[in-house]
């Protein structure tokens, strides 16, 4: 029986995560768990159907989890205790919205192990359909 590998024993991750949104989350939803430190390089949000104007979506990260004590994935962790990775996307029209992130001195796009990436909706969205694509890596330097 093979033993599972811990993250220290396999090469760096260079990944693209695509998540289809087919049901409108009320305020937010969990997108991705960081099992080790990761850097988010870009976020693309493809809006297919929008049901309300003057609403925004934003990808956020939690900051209070650690590798040994991960933060809970409950919606309140994502919607109230999280830090934004980019300027909010206005969902008032269908189309492609994107944010290419750089590594600032404040490490805004660094997500520490034990934390979550989430999608936060601000405003009233009655129908939101689309896909969110997140490109991330575990090589920090």
Protein Blocks (a to p, Z undefined) as FASTA:
>chain_A
ZZdddfklcccdddddddddfbdcfkbccfbdcfbdcddfbdcdddfbdcbehiacdddd
dfkbcfklccdfbfklmmmmcccfbdcddfkbgcdddddddddfkommpccehiacdddd
edjdfbdcddddddddfbfZZ
